[in-house]
Amino acid sequence: MISILYEDPSILIVDKPAGMPTDATVDPHRPSVISCLRSQKNDAFCVHRLDKDTTGVLVVAKNKEAQTVLNRTLSNHQWRKLYLAVVRGRPEFLEYRRQSYLAVKKSQGTPHKTVEVRSGGKKAITEFFTVVCGQDESTLCCSLLTGRTHQVRVHCAALGLPVLGDRIYGPTTESPGGLFLFAWQVGFPHPVSGQTVRVIAPPPKSWCRFLPHDLSADTLWNRA
């Protein structure tokens, strides 16, 4: 059962669980968020994706017309997305903006990786805000100004702060305890009314020890 955070006649906003792809994969028998929503008798059309192991807020259209409008506003950078990431290491900044160009590197027999390149890639911009600065692990709030494949994970790794549990961009010795990357908040124009819709997903219980008790969604939203 997929947890629904918000619903109206045009959109569904859900709390995506870990380990489930957003949409269909090459394996027709593998469940996805979209297929599960459809099995719950919901019309569901993919608008954007979260990595299989990323949890948190995911926006889904309930009809083709809403999907078209949402895709357009997303492409026009009218969405705001905030993630939380637990990273290995201690950041040397309170705020930092990472801009680079990313390209997907395909290798037969191994997972596809996104890499930073000097030319031929797509511009990727992430703004980072330090939430908790620890010795071994720290927590960052990540504001995505673009939405490239594995963008946060690649940018964190490039800063020497790989996401905890990331076995692709972090140490290959990472234990398989889950990826600590969480889609926390999203804001966008409603596809019918044009009014801003903002939804916040509750962080997973396993994140409690990495988050301050006074964590303010509004403060970080207004800061980003």
C-alpha positions as semicolon CSV with decimal commas, in nm:
position;residue;x (nm);y (nm);z (nm)
1;M;0,000;0,000;0,000
2;I;0,145;0,336;-0,106
3;S;0,094;0,614;0,148
4;I;-0,087;0,915;-0,003
5;L;0,014;1,257;0,132
6;Y;-0,223;1,467;-0,082
7;E;-0,492;1,399;-0,340
8;D;-0,736;1,596;-0,553
9;P;-0,905;1,524;-0,889
10;S;-0,585;1,605;-1,085
11;I;-0,287;1,493;-0,877
12;L;-0,164;1,241;-0,623
13;I;0,134;1,310;-0,401
14;V;0,271;0,999;-0,233
15;D;0,540;0,898;0,013
16;K;0,757;0,665;-0,195
17;P;0,901;0,365;-0,010
18;A;1,260;0,247;-0,047
19;G;1,345;-0,031;-0,290
20;M;1,064;0,038;-0,535
21;P;1,113;0,202;-0,877
22;T;0,888;0,490;-0,970
23;D;0,762;0,338;-1,297
24;A;0,785;0,014;-1,492
25;T;1,126;-0,144;-1,554
26;V;1,243;-0,408;-1,802
27;D;1,103;-0,668;-1,561
28;P;0,724;-0,664;-1,622
29;H;0,660;-0,848;-1,293
30;R;0,844;-0,598;-1,073
31;P;0,607;-0,367;-0,883
32;S;0,652;0,008;-0,916
33;V;0,486;0,308;-0,751
34;I;0,275;0,365;-1,064
35;S;0,164;0,002;-1,090
36;C;0,080;-0,014;-0,719
37;L;-0,128;0,303;-0,740
38;R;-0,314;0,164;-1,040
39;S;-0,381;-0,157;-0,848
40;Q;-0,539;0,060;-0,575
41;K;-0,785;0,172;-0,844
42;N;-0,615;0,508;-0,900
43;D;-0,540;0,653;-1,240
44;A;-0,167;0,730;-1,224
45;F;0,071;0,884;-1,475
46;C;0,442;0,940;-1,414
47;V;0,566;1,301;-1,398
48;H;0,910;1,273;-1,238
49;R;1,115;0,995;-1,083
50;L;1,298;0,913;-0,764
51;D;1,581;0,659;-0,757
52;K;1,473;0,311;-0,652
53;D;1,634;0,345;-0,308
54;T;1,535;0,709;-0,250
55;T;1,233;0,765;-0,029
56;G;0,996;1,057;0,009
57;V;0,759;1,286;-0,174
58;L;0,665;1,194;-0,533
59;V;0,413;1,377;-0,753
60;V;0,187;1,171;-0,981
61;A;-0,074;1,293;-1,231
62;K;-0,424;1,143;-1,232
63;N;-0,494;1,218;-1,597
64;K;-0,306;1,292;-1,918
65;E;-0,398;1,660;-1,917
66;A;-0,250;1,713;-1,571
67;Q;0,058;1,514;-1,671
68;T;0,119;1,742;-1,971
69;V;0,091;2,060;-1,762
70;L;0,307;1,922;-1,480
71;N;0,576;1,811;-1,725
72;R;0,580;2,160;-1,876
73;T;0,612;2,343;-1,544
74;L;0,883;2,098;-1,435
75;S;1,078;2,157;-1,758
76;N;1,037;2,533;-1,710
77;H;1,198;2,511;-1,363
78;Q;0,878;2,619;-1,184
79;W;0,912;2,345;-0,922
80;R;1,105;2,359;-0,597
81;K;1,243;2,039;-0,446
82;L;1,424;1,997;-0,115
83;Y;1,599;1,675;-0,018
84;L;1,767;1,565;0,302
85;A;2,089;1,365;0,275
86;V;2,299;1,201;0,544
87;V;2,658;1,206;0,420
88;R;2,987;1,059;0,528
89;G;3,227;1,327;0,651
90;R;3,219;1,680;0,782
91;P;3,126;1,966;0,545
92;E;3,345;2,275;0,551
93;F;3,053;2,503;0,460
94;L;2,722;2,628;0,595
95;E;2,595;2,693;0,243
96;Y;2,742;2,584;-0,090
97;R;2,629;2,588;-0,453
98;R;2,755;2,311;-0,682
99;Q;2,724;2,358;-1,058
100;S;2,860;2,110;-1,308
101;Y;2,770;1,917;-1,621
102;L;2,652;1,557;-1,588
103;A;2,637;1,270;-1,833
104;V;2,524;0,910;-1,789
105;K;2,804;0,659;-1,838
106;K;2,677;0,319;-1,948
107;S;2,882;0,009;-1,878
108;Q;2,777;-0,343;-1,970
109;G;2,733;-0,566;-1,668
110;T;2,752;-0,283;-1,410
111;P;2,501;-0,019;-1,295
112;H;2,485;0,294;-1,508
113;K;2,665;0,585;-1,344
114;T;2,629;0,960;-1,382
115;V;2,962;1,142;-1,403
116;E;3,073;1,505;-1,409
117;V;3,211;1,604;-1,750
118;R;3,368;1,914;-1,900
119;S;3,161;1,904;-2,218
120;G;2,867;1,717;-2,364
121;G;2,669;1,688;-2,044
122;K;2,362;1,860;-1,901
123;K;2,390;2,146;-1,653
124;A;2,320;2,043;-1,295
125;I;2,288;2,281;-1,000
126;T;2,243;2,186;-0,635
127;E;2,244;2,422;-0,337
128;F;2,353;2,268;-0,007
129;F;2,271;2,383;0,347
130;T;2,434;2,215;0,647
131;V;2,171;2,095;0,896
132;V;2,392;1,884;1,124
133;C;2,773;1,888;1,118
134;G;2,920;1,575;1,275
135;Q;3,260;1,411;1,280
136;D;3,173;1,096;1,087
137;E;2,826;1,170;0,947
138;S;2,651;1,497;0,871
139;T;2,309;1,597;0,742
140;L;2,257;1,830;0,446
141;C;1,950;1,996;0,302
142;C;1,977;1,990;-0,078
143;S;1,784;2,227;-0,304
144;L;1,767;2,098;-0,661
145;L;1,764;2,371;-0,922
146;T;1,780;2,103;-1,193
147;G;1,674;1,738;-1,192
148;R;1,943;1,519;-1,343
149;T;1,985;1,146;-1,286
150;H;2,157;1,085;-0,950
151;Q;2,232;1,459;-0,925
152;V;2,246;1,487;-0,545
153;R;2,447;1,167;-0,510
154;V;2,704;1,272;-0,770
155;H;2,741;1,625;-0,630
156;C;2,779;1,497;-0,274
157;A;3,045;1,249;-0,383
158;A;3,228;1,522;-0,576
159;L;3,246;1,725;-0,253
160;G;3,401;1,429;-0,072
161;L;3,075;1,376;0,118
162;P;2,915;1,061;-0,029
163;V;2,559;0,981;0,076
164;L;2,547;0,721;0,351
165;G;2,457;0,384;0,204
166;D;2,548;0,481;-0,154
167;R;2,726;0,178;-0,298
168;I;2,761;0,333;-0,645
169;Y;2,913;0,673;-0,569
170;G;3,040;0,606;-0,216
171;P;3,275;0,339;-0,080
172;T;3,216;-0,003;-0,232
173;T;3,234;-0,137;0,125
174;E;2,911;0,043;0,219
175;S;2,682;-0,186;0,412
176;P;2,347;-0,251;0,243
177;G;2,150;-0,069;0,511
178;G;1,967;0,163;0,276
179;L;2,037;0,490;0,098
180;F;2,004;0,793;0,327
181;L;1,859;1,026;0,065
182;F;1,509;1,156;0,126
183;A;1,283;1,372;-0,095
184;W;1,151;1,597;0,180
185;Q;0,951;1,884;0,028
186;V;0,812;1,980;-0,311
187;G;0,633;2,289;-0,436
188;F;0,484;2,352;-0,781
189;P;0,192;2,524;-0,960
190;H;-0,126;2,319;-0,955
191;P;-0,198;2,196;-1,311
192;V;-0,556;2,333;-1,305
193;S;-0,569;2,630;-1,065
194;G;-0,209;2,746;-1,097
195;Q;-0,198;2,794;-0,720
196;T;0,118;2,676;-0,544
197;V;0,096;2,328;-0,396
198;R;0,354;2,247;-0,128
199;V;0,380;1,909;0,041
200;I;0,618;1,787;0,310
201;A;0,685;1,418;0,371
202;P;0,768;1,302;0,726
203;P;1,128;1,175;0,752
204;P;1,160;0,799;0,812
205;K;1,200;0,687;1,174
206;S;1,549;0,555;1,094
207;W;1,655;0,920;1,038
208;C;1,579;1,037;1,393
209;R;1,939;1,022;1,515
210;F;2,059;1,230;1,218
211;L;1,810;1,518;1,255
212;P;1,788;1,799;1,512
213;H;1,480;1,807;1,733
214;D;1,405;2,162;1,621
215;L;1,428;2,090;1,246
216;S;1,204;2,346;1,073
217;A;1,065;2,266;0,730
218;D;0,956;2,627;0,685
219;T;1,294;2,774;0,782
220;L;1,485;2,565;0,530
221;W;1,220;2,617;0,262
222;N;1,247;2,994;0,300
223;R;1,627;2,978;0,318
224;A;1,671;2,770;0,004
